Amino acid sequence: MPQLDARTSQAARQIETEQEAVRRMHERVDADTAHLRAELDRALRDRSDDTTVMHQREARVRLLSRRLQALDTAGHALCFGRIDAADGRVLHVGRLGLQDEDGDDGGTTPLLVDWRADAARPFYAATPVHPLGLRRRRHLTVDGRRVTDVTDEVLDGSAPGPDDVVGDGPLHAALTARRTGRMREVVATLQSEQDEIVRSPHRGVLVVEGGPGTGKTVVALHRAAYVLAAFDGVADDGVLVLGPNARFLDYIGQVLPSLGENDVVLSTPTALVGGAAPAGAAGPADPVLARVAGRADLARVLADAVRARQAPDAGLSGGLVVRVGGDEVRLAPDVLAGARTRAQDAGLPHHGGRAVFLEEVAEAIVDAVQVDARETLERIDAEVEAMTGRDLDAIAAGGLRSLGLEPLSGSDALDEMDPDALREDLLGGAVLDRAVETFWPRLEPGQVVAAALERAAAPGVLPGGTDEERAVLARAAAGPRTEAHLPLLDEAGELLDGPPPRTYGHVVVDEAQEVTPMQWRAVLRRCPSRSLTVVGDLAQAGPTTEGVAWADVVGPDLWRRAQVRTLTVSYRTTAEILDVARPVLARIAPAQPASVAVRRGEEPRRATAPRGDLAGAVVREVEAARADVPGGLVGVLAADAALGDLETALGVHGAADGGADGDVVRLVPVSQARGLEFDAVVVADPDGIVAARSCGERDLYVALTRATTTLTVVEVH
Ligand SMILES: Nc1ncnc2c1ncn2[C@@H]1O[C@H](COP(=O)(O)OP(=O)(O)OP(=O)(O)O)[C@@H](O)[C@H]1O
């Protein structure tokens, strides 16, 4: 095959050229690493009593550590691309930026350009139609420090020359490679529609929608890495990535570290607010409760429940009586109502407001004591004057002066009572605090949530609420804590004590179609910058968010300021697999166009199982699927209730443990399959999946779109 031989010898020459370039890059990485380690050691040894100096030192340590982390990723394909401009200029593109020091003049030239830098943009964005000044784009395949292949695309319409190694693109290789059960970064093959989203300068809310396998998750994760490098302050404030469950987080967990970003916090919406409940104390919620307790109206009901405990009119009718010294001081209801208004107007969380209320009440008591004292003195004056028929001050002055002393006036006598000391006594002591507790009590989030759920269960409080929902809410008010309680507890926590201490500079929300409005509030509470990448597919909504639109999902305020991008090309599945999913999509989201697959593959298989022996048929189909994808990963997707039998028959674990690494067969309940992918998929009992949950059709759509290579559907007849 002369053509192949020509490519091989051409490739060998080019591989050698690139190997030399890559060798120099690694030398630079090694030298930079040694230098930075020494600097970091020095910075860590620096000690000072001056806080400014120490802050500067901490900032420097952070900077050096980040750079060292980035250099540490050099082991994963340090350089993966090269662009040759029409004018002959060459740039290598890779995981990080490296500079070469040139000669004696101290100048530098780029040895490698960070993929996130503007200069690297043409590597991703150039097409034959818009070559952006490039003649050629080259992909390098590397294994550790060794360059193993190069592939070129000539972009300017010229014929490939002797130095161009044209062949199957690396995208094809990436898409057809066997899955490992862990998502890989795709920094070398990001497509231009994806790259445009990754480097969007929009700092507000960016919504990325698209069908299954269009790369929403990879785009979101690469954007997290981009934002960390490109947006000021984000690296210091941190990035939070939210995914639907632990299994999914495990699946995506390696992507950001391999891009040199180790400081990103991965969590689920439930775990994010789990701090409000003791670990493991919240069980899963029933879907009706999850849905109704996830409604944004609950925020208003919670706020009302808190306000109802802030000196309500009904509790003020008796006023307040406290003992100060030997005397009783009485505050009238209207005085307390005034204190309440000022405390509420301070706009603080409940406990902050309580402190203001306490101060207001203390002030009112000091006033009352002063008025009381003045009235007592005046009464005594009047009585003495009435008895003696003479002015008391004159008597006192005469008497005192005869002793060589100055007389005290009535108000001087009051000053002796010292209102500041009295105020301090009142605020520091337990007496007033106890008295105030009955009007404006300290509250626990759990009390607020129970009260709010009870209120929400009353007719008319939640617009459009059904009898079933009200019954579920009433049970939840008194019942054990579930995952549906957690966002409510988080909201109550904010109403009582203000926002959570840990916030982030940017938040990525994946599978966002699963996030309830109340969970959204918990997310936004942790993202004061409102800089978010929101990724999802409404057609894949779960039971708690079915039928909602993006405006409902992210809330009207955020939606108004959001930019929306749609991905249309499915990179995961073949055209044949998408065809099987198409009728289901037409039923669940008739307006949503199906994605276009980049590849063709085998026709999906259909098998039937007799009722009562689903497991036997699945075992047979799994064996066939394993033969389809030697060394690959086979996913068996089934309704949660079918898991037990299948687990026994297949001898694998399907529960929520994420499956052991190295398993070739993974049994996954459809409720946890969102976002995952496998080389071959066996969908067990599609009718059973549809019947199992209110979102059963959507679950089936998810299940049918998880395979990269082959799909088998086992129907029960
Ligand atoms: N540019 C790319 N280069 C290589 N692989 C890619 C690229 N884009 C997407 N892929 C691969 O396609 C698959 C699907 O991507 P991803 O999981 O991000 O899709 P998704 O839109 O989030 O899917 P879902 O809706 O099912 O969650 C993944 O294996 C991903 O690595």
The ligand as a Gaussian input file, in Angstrom:
#p B3LYP/6-31G(d) Opt

LIG

0 1
 N      -14.859000      17.568000      21.438000
 C      -14.868000      16.351000      21.901000
 N      -13.803000      15.556000      21.780000
 C      -13.813000      14.295000      22.233000
 N      -14.851000      13.759000      22.871000
 C      -15.950000      14.503000      23.027000
 C      -16.017000      15.824000      22.560000
 N      -17.224000      16.325000      22.876000
 C      -17.889000      15.356000      23.500000
 N      -17.125000      14.262000      23.595000
 C      -17.470000      13.012000      24.235000
 O      -18.822000      12.736000      23.993000
 C      -19.389000      12.096000      25.133000
 C      -20.605000      12.864000      25.566000
 O      -20.227000      14.082000      26.163000
 P      -20.964000      14.627000      27.457000
 O      -21.106000      13.561000      28.475000
 O      -20.293000      15.881000      27.843000
 O      -22.395000      14.922000      26.843000
 P      -23.678000      15.523000      27.566000
 O      -24.263000      16.474000      26.607000
 O      -23.312000      16.041000      28.902000
 O      -24.591000      14.231000      27.670000
 P      -25.841000      13.944000      28.636000
 O      -26.958000      14.826000      28.205000
 O      -26.127000      12.521000      28.369000
 O      -25.401000      14.198000      30.024000
 C      -18.301000      12.029000      26.160000
 O      -17.638000      10.807000      26.090000
 C      -17.356000      13.113000      25.745000
 O      -16.065000      12.875000      26.182000

